[in-house]
Amino acid sequence: MEELKRFEDLFDHAKEYVNTRIDEAKLATAEKISGVTALLIARSVVSVVFLFCLLFASVAAAYGLGIWLGRIWLGFLLVSAFYLIMGLFVWTAKGWLIRIPVMNGIIHQLFKNEVSDEND
């Protein structure tokens, strides 16, 4: 009878341990997902602000260049040609310029706790 009681206690402890490990995994996953989400939202907000700055600077540059050249439309055409060339460059270099840094950033954000644990 006492062995049966010990077996039940052992089973209860094992069940409690498994439930605790599941809860720990859920919390770790939630922390990683929230970290990546916060990073993406922060970068999106900064990107929108930067985009507005770039837009107004581009209009000012195109207008100023147009006045300097004597034809407003030519200034806008030159600025748009500049952006076309930059767009083609980004498109050809999208692998090492965008994909790899984004992947590295997400991987770093997901595994930053494991790296700090290994260094301790």
C-alpha positions in Angstrom: 0.0 0.0 0.0 2.8 2.4 0.8 4.4 1.6 -2.6 1.2 2.6 -4.3 1.2 5.9 -2.4 4.8 6.6 -3.4 4.0 5.8 -7.0 1.0 8.2 -6.9 3.3 10.9 -5.4 5.9 10.2 -8.1 3.3 10.4 -10.8 1.9 13.7 -9.4 5.4 15.2 -9.3 6.1 14.1 -12.8 2.8 15.5 -14.0 3.5 18.8 -12.2 7.0 18.9 -13.8 5.7 18.4 -17.3 3.0 21.1 -16.8 5.7 23.5 -15.5 7.9 22.8 -18.5 5.0 23.4 -20.9 4.2 26.7 -19.2 7.9 27.7 -19.4 7.9 26.9 -23.1 4.8 28.9 -23.7 6.2 31.9 -21.8 9.5 31.7 -23.7 7.7 31.5 -27.0 5.5 34.5 -26.1 8.6 36.5 -25.1 10.3 35.8 -28.4 7.2 36.5 -30.4 6.6 39.8 -28.6 10.3 40.8 -29.0 10.2 40.2 -32.7 6.8 42.0 -33.0 8.1 45.0 -31.0 11.2 45.1 -33.2 9.2 45.0 -36.4 6.7 47.7 -35.2 9.6 50.0 -34.0 11.4 49.6 -37.3 8.2 50.2 -39.2 7.5 53.5 -37.4 11.1 54.7 -37.9 10.8 53.7 -41.6 7.6 55.7 -42.1 9.1 58.8 -40.5 12.3 58.4 -42.6 10.1 57.9 -45.7 8.3 61.2 -45.0 11.6 63.0 -44.6 12.9 61.5 -47.8 9.7 62.4 -49.6 9.9 66.1 -48.6 13.6 66.3 -49.2 13.1 64.8 -52.7 10.5 67.3 -53.6 12.7 70.2 -52.3 15.7 68.8 -54.2 13.7 68.3 -57.4 12.2 71.8 -57.1 15.6 73.4 -56.4 17.3 71.5 -59.1 14.5 72.5 -61.5 14.9 76.2 -60.6 18.7 75.9 -61.0 18.3 74.3 -64.5 15.6 76.7 -65.5 12.9 74.0 -66.0 11.0 72.6 -63.0 10.0 69.4 -64.8 13.7 68.6 -65.5 14.5 68.7 -61.8 11.7 66.2 -61.0 12.8 64.0 -63.9 16.4 63.9 -62.7 15.4 63.1 -59.1 13.1 60.3 -60.4 15.9 59.0 -62.6 18.1 58.9 -59.5 15.5 56.9 -57.6 15.1 54.6 -60.6 18.9 53.9 -60.5 18.8 53.4 -56.7 15.8 51.0 -57.1 17.6 48.9 -59.7 20.7 48.7 -57.4 18.6 47.6 -54.4 16.7 45.1 -56.6 20.0 43.5 -57.8 21.5 43.5 -54.3 18.4 42.6 -52.4 20.0 39.3 -51.2 22.9 40.8 -49.2 21.4 44.2 -48.7 17.9 43.3 -47.3 17.3 39.5 -46.9 20.4 38.6 -44.9 20.3 41.5 -42.5 16.6 41.0 -41.8 17.1 37.2 -41.3 20.1 37.9 -39.0 18.1 40.5 -37.0 15.1 38.1 -36.5 17.4 35.2 -35.6 19.3 37.4 -33.1 16.1 38.6 -31.6 14.8 35.0 -31.2 17.9 33.6 -29.7 19.3 36.5 -27.8 18.5 34.9 -24.4 20.3 31.7 -25.3 23.4 33.5 -26.4 23.5 35.6 -23.2 23.0 32.3 -21.1 26.0 30.7 -22.9 28.2 33.7 -22.2 27.4 33.6 -18.5 
